[in-house]
Amino acid sequence: MGIRFYRAYTPGTRNRSVSDFQEITKSKPEKSLTSSNHRARGRNNRGVITSQQRGGGHKRLYRQIDFRRNKQGIPATVFSVEYDPNRNARIALLHYKDGEKRYILHPRGLQVGESVISNVEAPIKVGNALPIRSMPLGTEIHNIELQPGVGGQLARAAGSVEKKKK
């Protein structure tokens, strides 16, 4: 995720920066993995503003992310890397061998066309999901579950990783 800096042609653009979106390979989301995301925008059930200074922004579709990675032993291929307006991390679309499609958080270094797997005996490779007890010390991991089967809760933001110690 590179950063593009604006030239200072006005005072407002002097220190402005945005993502360069170079890693994005597909612009439209997978329709079967999206749903509408209703936002209250500071209004109650009658439409009356109850919280000031809220609202605006662009309408968003929610992408259903697989934080559990519970499809054990079935390899998947990374089909595309996409932008997600609901989070600061990119997401990767996986096509599993049995035909199912799922979104996962895109780890740094995962390329389109690579194969990933979620298994206890999976190799230590970027994109693979396996229990912490199966990883060697010093391994950088993201999307960490606090309790097995609940889904990832730690290190989910863009660029955040944890290292296994002890």
Summary of the structure (lengths in Angstrom):
residues: 166
radius of gyration: 18.9
end to end distance: 31.0
largest distance: 55.6
contacts: 387
relative contact order: 0.15
helix: 5%
strand: 28%
